[in-house]
Amino acid sequence: MIVKILVAAGVALALSATASAQISDAGDPEAFAKELRGAEPDPLSSAGADPWEGFNRKMFAFNDAVDTALFVPAAKVYRATTHKKQRKGIRNFLANARTPVVLINDLLQGEFKRAGETAGRFVVNTSIGFGGMGDPAERIGIPQHSEDFGQTLAVWGVPSGPYVVLPFFGPSSVRDGLGAGVDTTLDPVFWISTPSARYTGYSRAGVTLVSVREPLIEPLADIKKNSLDYYASFRSFYMQARKREIANGRANFDDLPDIGDFEEFDEIE
């Protein structure tokens, strides 16, 4: 499922520090959009659950302004100039390009079966999926999943640390912020210093940003309009998404490492 990010896709408020990993490169943004539409806004947390809330709210407002002024218009232009099937193909390609990062984190977590699925998806989609634009692996029963180094640290037992909203990169935690930085270095493109490689990296970052933001235009606008507290609602979505990602789809979270001091998320239906 979610939050990617990011980690260029995380530049937009909606994508956050999970964006590149949790939305864009990890799962289906359209599915995430449906989840956001059906989610209930979360009540305000206590001061202990969000100790940096004053700073976080200011950064959230800043990111929201940048998102509204720059990234939403860019996403709308992208939607208007590309067909839905083309947008789906681009998301598939971006997810396929991030496979090395997912594979390394699968292995670091000891998830060898999932690592095999990741490698299998890459071979199938790259070879007969037009370089990753298609997803024949899904059709033959090899599902897509997300892993990032923030999840790896959680599996290793590293506490999440306080919730924090980073300027430009959005909702995160101390652990996930560190993990996003490590994921950047795990990308093979990071280690290639030629001008063409840098151009490729910047181009991929920009395309990832608009590709992930586009299906979230309406659901995030609806939440912003109808939520009593947009900040609290978005924080709730982020924390629940991270907990599910670390669980790798399990319904029982009792044996999972600490996801942060958010008691309202102990029970997720």
N, C-alpha and C positions, 0 to 999 in steps of 0.2 A: 504494500500500500504506500501510504505517504512516506513526509516530509520530508529529498534531494540534492537540492539544493543545492548546494549548492553550491569556485563554486559560484559560478556566474549566474546561474538561474536563481539563486537566492537573493539577488539584488532587489527583486520586487518584493514588496511586503507579503504578498500572498504566498510566495514560494519559500521564504524563510531560510534558515540554515539547513533545513531538510530538503529543500527543493530539489537540488540536483540529485540528491540521493533518494529522497522520499517521494517525490512526485514525478519529476521529469524523467529521471533515469531509472526509477524504481518501479513504478507502477503506471497505471493508466490515469492520466489527469482527468479524463471524463468520468471515471468511476469515483475519483476523489471529489469531483464537482457534485456528483449525485449525493455523496456522503455529506458534504457540507450543506446541501439543500435540506437534508432530512435531520440534521443534527439540532439538538436543543441548546440554546445559549446556556452557558454555565454561570452560576452566581459568582459574585466577587469573592476572591480568596481572602483569607486572613493575611495579616501582615507577615506572619511566619511562613506562609506558603510562597510568598512572592516578596522577599525582603528588599529587593531593589525596585519596588513597584513605581516609585516616583520617577526614577530615571527611565525605567522601561516604558512608562506611558509617554514620556516625551519623545523617546526614540521611535515608538510605535506611530505617534502622530507625524513625526518627520518622514518616516518610511511611507506612511499612507499618502502624504502630500507628494512625494516623489513618484509613487506608484500612479496616483491620479493624473499627474501632470505629464509623465513620460511613458510609463509602461502600458497603461491601459490604452492610450491612443495608438501606440505601436502595435499592440495586440489586435486592435480593431482593424488597422490597415492590413495586417497579416491575414486576418480572417477574410477580409474583402477581396484580397488578391490571390488567394489560394483555395483550391477545392478541398472539401473535407477529407477525401481519400489521400490527397497530397499531404495534408497536415498529419494524418495518421502515419503515413510512410516516413515523414520526417521524425516524428516521435520514436518510431521503431528504430530508425537509423541512429538517433542519439542514444537510445538505450543500449543498442548493440555496441556503440563506440565506448561505452562506459563499462563493458563487460570485464576488462582486466581488473578494475577496482573492486567490482563485486566478487570476482573469483578470489582475489587475494584475501578479502575479508571473510569469505566462506571458509577458506583454509585456516585462517587465523582463529576462527571460532570453532574449529574442529567439525564443521558441517560438511563432511566429505561427500555425502550423497547430494547435497545441494550444490557443492562445487562441481560435481560431475554433470549435474543438470545445466549449470552455468556454462561450462565448457562445451557441452553438447549443443546448447542453444546458439552459441557463438559460431560453431562450425556449420551448423545447419543453416542459420539465417545469413551468414556471410556468403556461403557457397551457392545455395539455391534460393535465397531470399533477396537477391539483387543487392548484395552488399549490406544487408540489414534493413533495407526499406520494407521488406515483407517480413512476416512472422510465421513461416511454415512450421517452426518448432512448436509453437503453441498448438497448431492443428494436429500435430502428431503426438501430443501429450507431454510436452516438456514445458512446464509453466514458467512464467517469468517471476522473479522475485528480486527484492532489493537487499543489499547489505552495505553498510558504511562503517567507518572506523569508530564512530560514536557508538554504534551498536556493538562492535567488537569490544570496546572498553567496558560497556555494560556487562557483556557476557563474562569478561574477566573479573568482574566485581568492583569496578571503579564507580564510586557514587556520582550521581549526575551533577552535583553542585547546584547553586541557585539558578533559577530561571532568569534568563537575560534576553533582552531585545537588542540586537546589534544594529548600528546604523548601516543601512543598505542591505544587510544580510538577514535581518528580521529575527523572529523568535528562535531561541536556542537555549542551551545551558552551557555551563563551563565545560562539561565533558563533550558535548556535541560540537561546540565551537572548536575545541582542540581536534576533535575527530575530523571535522571538515577540512582543517588545514592539512592533516595527514593524508586524507583522501586526494587532495590536490597533488601531493608529491607522488602518490601511487599511480597517477595517470602517466602512461609512457610519454605523452606529448610534453609533459612538464620538463622532461630531461633532454629534449631535443631543442637546441638553441639556435637553429637556423632561422632566417627570416620567414621562410615558407611555413615552418612549424609554428612560429609565433602567430603568423597570420591565420593559420588553421585553428589554433587555440582560441584566438579572439573571435573568429567567425563562428566557431561552434558555440562559444559562450553567448553571443548575441542571438543566434538562432534558438538556442535552448531557452533563453529568457522568454522570447515572444511565443515559442511553441508551447511552453508550459502555462504561460499566463492566459493564453487565448481561451481555453475551455472554462476558465475560472471567472471570466468577466461577469456573467450574470449571477452565479451563486454567491460570489463575494459581495457584489453590489446589493443583493437581496439581504444578506446577513447584516451588512453595514446599515441598511435602511431600517431593518426590523428589529435588530438586537438592542436590548436596553443598554448593553455595554459591549461594544465591538471588541475592545481590547480583551476583556475577560473571555468572551466567546472564542476569539482566535487562540488565546492561550490554552483554553480547554481542548480545542481541536488538535493543537500541536502536541500537548502532553499525552492525550489518548492515542494519537497516531504513533508516537514514539514507543509507547508501551506495547502496542500491538506489533510493531516492527521487531522489537527486541524479542517478543514472544514467538516470532516466526509462525504466526497463525494459531498458536495454542490458545485455548479459551481460559485455562487456569493459569493465573499469573503468580500464584503463591510462591513458586520456586524461583522466580526471576530476581535478578539483582535490582538494587535500588534505582528507581526511575525519578526520584525526587520527592520532596516532602509535600505531596499533594494527596491528602487523604480522600478527597472526593472522587479520585480515580481508582480507588481500590477495587470497586465493583464496576465492571463494564459489561453491559448486557450485549 
